[in-house]
C-alpha cells in the first residue's frame, strides 16, 4: 500500500510540474488549464485553488453520473493544485523568451504529464476527476469516448477562451500528443491503463 501512495503522490507532482511547464511555454495550454487561467481573472484565488475548485465541481457532477471517487480522485483534485502553486510561487520553471525554448518546454511538459499520469493511475486508487466525468458521460450517453471527450474538451476550450484563457498552437499540440504521451509511458513498462482496476472511496473505507 505504501508503494501505491508513493506512486500516487509522485505522479501528481509530475503532473503538476508538466502543467506548469506547458503554461510557462506561453504557446497555449490545455483546455482545462485555459479555463483555470481564465477564471483567475474573476476570482480572488490562485491558479492551484481554481484547479481545486473546478475539481470539486467535476467530482460532484461525476457522482451524479454514477462514478464513485477514489482516494486518488480526491488527492488528484487537491494536490495537483497544491503542487502547481508551490512550483509557481517558487519560480522553479523559467519564462523562456525564444520560440525554440518555448517549444522545448511545451513538449517536455507533455512528456512529464504522460509519466505523471502513468504513476498516479498505476496506484489504482481512482482516476482523476475529469477522467471520471468523461467515463461517466460515456456510460450515460452511450456515445464513444472520442465523441464525448471532443465535446467536453471543445466546450471547456471555448469557455476558457471567452474568459481570457491562453488558447494557442500549444493547445492543439497538447490535444494531439497528450494521449500518445500517456500511452507511451505505459508501453515502456509493459502495462495498459485500461487494465487497471481502481479502488473506490467506499471500498477503501469499508476495508
QUIURUR-V874574 format. One record per helix or strand of 3 or more residues. SS is the DSSP state (A for helix, B for strand). FROM is the first residue (numbers start at 0). LEN is the number of residues. If there is no record, write none. Layout:
# QUIURUR-V874574
[[SS:FROM:LEN] [SS:FROM:LEN]]
This chain:
# QUIURUR-V874574
[[A:1:23] [A:30:9] [A:46:18] [A:70:19] [A:98:24] [A:128:13] [A:144:18] [A:168:20] [A:192:3] [A:200:6]]
